Structures are given as structure tokens and as C-alpha cells.
């Protein structure tokens, strides 16, 4: 099965995707993670994507599709996989279906209000050393600005600042409205209430997946 996670930046796709991955054994494929890895490694794709991401824009379809094509060709994706952050446009949806046309598909769209998302992301801090994630309100580190796990410095990603988040949300809404309509027309679209604790959101999503025949 191909599980596609839709939802604005900060809607909780990553957390939900990890929970579903543990329950199903399907790898979670995050385009954000793939792109940030390319940025850290200074690859040509990474250098191209970095400026776009800092400005709150979306990286072009060909670049992202190439990263995803390579990833889903890996052996651990044979039984199924979870796409987090891809597709974001109709062109990307057509591309993934062309890459893997026979795969059964379910699309989970996490619905969360804009104000909640801005509060989530603007308060997020990430350890530069080990990548652990904190939140200044919901999950504060014990010493301020220091990672509890490794003692590394905690930083705010440039694309998590409030003004950039709102621009990311505007771009997201414009880009994904046609995509949502496409999946509704296909009959694979399933909205999920993304508010509340992660356990509650997972329970709602798991109920949808069970109804689609996915073993959890």
C-alpha cells in the first residue's frame, strides 16, 4: 500500500508517519528530510533547494520527484511505504503514480488551523548536533537552548519563523487545493482531524487505515 500524508507544514505529518511506520513496517519517506540531507551535504540539488526553502517556497517538481523515485526503488519499499510531504501538486501525484502505478493508495489529509500551526512551528527548536526536536512551550529542554540528549545547541530553523510559516501556508494552500480535489475524485481522499494529542490523531488515522484494509 502507498499511504500519502497530506497536511500543511506543522500539521503533524512527521509524527503520524512515524507511528504508522512502526505499526506497519512501511518506511516513512519525507521529502523535507531528503531535501535537508541534500542541503547538509552541499549537493547541487541541495544548493538549489536551500534558497527556495529559506524563502518559504516549494522546490520544483523535477527535483523532488527525482529524490522520491530513487527512494521508493529501495528494497524496503517493496511491501509498502508512506509519503510525507509528497506529492504537493497534481503533477507530482501523476509522477508518483507513473513510477509505481499498481500500488493501492490511501490519502490521509491532516486538518489543523493556521494559528495552531504557526504556534507549533514558531516555538520549535532543533538540536544542531543530534537532530532532537523540542518546543519552547510543549516540550521545553531542561536547560534553555541546550539539548537534553547530547548538550548541543538548539536552534530555530529559518523556515520555522512565524512570518515564513504563514507564507509557507499560503503557498501550500494554493498548490494543494487542486491535489485535494484530484484525490477526492479518485475516491482515495480521507480527511483526518489533526488537532489534539498525537495519540488521538494516530487513533483517528489508524481507524481510517484499518477501514482501507491496512494491517496495523
C-alpha positions in Angstrom: 0.0 0.0 0.0 1.0 3.6 -0.6 0.0 5.9 2.2 0.1 9.6 1.3 0.1 12.1 4.1 -1.2 15.5 3.2 -1.3 18.4 5.5 0.2 21.9 5.9 3.7 22.3 7.3 3.4 21.7 11.1 0.2 19.7 10.9 1.9 16.7 12.4 2.6 14.6 9.3 6.0 13.5 10.6 4.8 12.4 14.0 1.9 10.5 12.5 4.0 9.0 9.7 6.5 7.6 12.3 3.6 6.0 14.3 2.2 4.4 11.1 5.6 3.2 10.1 6.2 1.5 13.4 2.8 -0.2 13.2 3.0 -1.3 9.6 6.7 -1.7 8.9 6.4 0.7 5.9 9.3 3.2 5.7 8.3 6.9 6.0 9.7 8.9 3.1 9.9 12.6 4.0 10.8 14.9 1.1 11.7 17.5 3.7 14.2 15.1 5.2 15.6 14.2 1.8 16.0 17.8 0.8 17.6 18.8 4.1 20.1 15.9 3.7 20.9 17.2 0.3 21.4 20.8 1.7 23.7 19.5 4.5 25.8 17.5 2.1 26.1 20.5 -0.3 25.0 18.6 -3.3 23.9 20.5 -6.4 20.2 19.7 -5.6 20.8 20.9 -2.0 22.3 24.2 -3.0 19.4 24.8 -5.4 16.8 23.9 -2.8 18.3 25.8 0.1 17.4 29.3 -1.2 13.9 28.3 -2.1 13.2 26.7 1.2 14.5 29.6 3.2 12.1 31.9 1.3 9.2 29.7 2.1 8.7 28.4 -1.4 8.3 25.0 -2.9 11.2 23.2 -4.6 10.4 22.4 -8.3 8.7 19.1 -9.2 11.5 17.6 -11.2 14.0 17.9 -8.3 11.7 16.4 -5.7 10.3 13.7 -7.9 13.9 12.5 -8.7 14.7 12.2 -5.0 11.4 10.2 -4.4 11.9 8.0 -7.4 15.3 6.9 -6.1 14.0 6.3 -2.6 10.9 4.2 -3.4 13.1 2.0 -5.6 14.9 0.7 -2.5 14.1 -2.8 -1.3 12.5 -1.7 2.0 9.6 -0.1 0.0 8.5 -3.3 -1.7 5.8 -4.1 0.8 4.5 -0.5 1.1 5.6 3.0 2.0 4.5 6.3 3.5 4.9 9.5 1.6 5.2 12.6 3.8 5.4 15.9 2.0 5.0 14.4 -1.5 3.0 14.8 -3.7 2.2 18.5 -3.2 0.9 19.2 -6.7 -1.1 17.4 -9.3 2.0 17.0 -11.5 3.8 15.3 -8.6 0.8 13.0 -8.0 0.8 11.9 -11.6 4.6 11.3 -11.4 4.4 9.0 -8.4 1.5 7.1 -10.0 3.6 6.7 -13.1 6.6 5.5 -11.1 4.5 2.9 -9.1 1.2 2.5 -11.0 -0.2 -0.7 -9.5 0.2 0.2 -5.8 -3.1 0.5 -3.8 -3.3 4.0 -2.3 -4.9 5.9 0.6 -4.5 9.6 1.2 -4.7 11.0 4.7 -5.2 14.8 4.9 -4.4 16.2 8.4 -6.6 19.2 9.0 -5.2 21.8 11.5 -6.0 25.5 11.9 -3.4 28.1 10.7 -3.0 29.7 14.1 -2.2 26.3 15.7 0.3 25.5 13.1 2.1 28.9 13.5 2.3 28.4 17.2 3.7 24.9 16.8 6.4 25.8 14.3 7.4 29.2 15.7 8.2 27.5 19.0 10.0 24.5 17.6 13.8 24.2 18.3 16.1 21.6 16.8 19.5 20.3 18.1 22.2 21.2 15.7 24.2 18.1 16.8 21.8 15.2 17.1 18.6 16.5 15.5 16.3 16.1 18.5 13.3 18.3 18.4 11.9 20.5 21.2 9.2 23.1 21.7 9.6 26.2 23.9 6.1 25.6 25.4 5.1 22.0 24.7 8.4 20.2 25.1 11.0 22.7 26.6 14.6 21.5 27.2 15.7 21.4 30.9 18.5 24.0 30.4 17.2 26.7 28.0 18.6 26.4 24.4 20.5 23.2 25.2 19.7 19.7 24.0 18.8 17.3 26.9 20.1 14.3 24.9 23.6 15.5 23.9 24.1 19.0 25.1 24.1 20.5 21.6 22.8 24.0 20.8 19.1 24.3 20.0 18.2 26.5 17.1 15.1 27.7 15.2 15.1 26.7 11.5 14.8 29.8 9.3 11.7 28.3 7.7 10.0 28.0 11.2 9.9 31.7 11.9 6.2 33.0 12.1 6.3 35.2 9.0 7.9 32.5 6.9 5.4 29.9 8.2 2.5 32.0 7.1 4.0 32.4 3.7 4.6 28.6 3.5 0.9 28.0 4.4 -0.2 30.4 1.7 1.9 28.6 -0.9 0.7 25.2 0.4 -3.0 26.1 0.1 -2.6 27.4 -3.4 -0.6 24.4 -4.5 -2.6 21.6 -2.9 -6.2 22.7 -3.5 -6.2 21.0 -6.9 -4.4 18.0 -5.5 -7.1 17.5 -2.8 -9.8 17.8 -5.5 -8.0 15.2 -7.6 -7.8 12.6 -4.7 -11.5 13.3 -3.9 -12.4 12.5 -7.5 -10.3 9.3 -7.3 -12.0 8.2 -4.1 -8.8 7.9 -2.2 -9.0 11.1 -0.1 -9.6 10.7 3.6 -9.7 13.8 5.9 -8.4 13.4 9.4 -8.8 15.8 12.3 -5.2 16.8 13.2 -5.9 18.7 16.4 -5.2 17.3 19.8 -2.6 15.0 21.2 -0.5 12.8 18.8 -2.1 9.6 20.3 -5.6 10.9 19.4 -4.6 11.8 15.9 -3.0 8.4 15.4 -6.1 6.7 16.7 -8.2 8.5 14.1 -5.8 7.8 11.3 -5.4 4.1 12.3 -9.2 3.7 12.2 -9.2 5.1 8.6 -6.4 2.8 7.5 -8.0 -0.3 9.1 -11.1 0.5 7.1 -9.0 0.5 3.9 -7.6 -3.0 4.7 -4.3 -1.9 6.1 -3.0 -4.2 8.8 -1.7 -2.2 11.8 
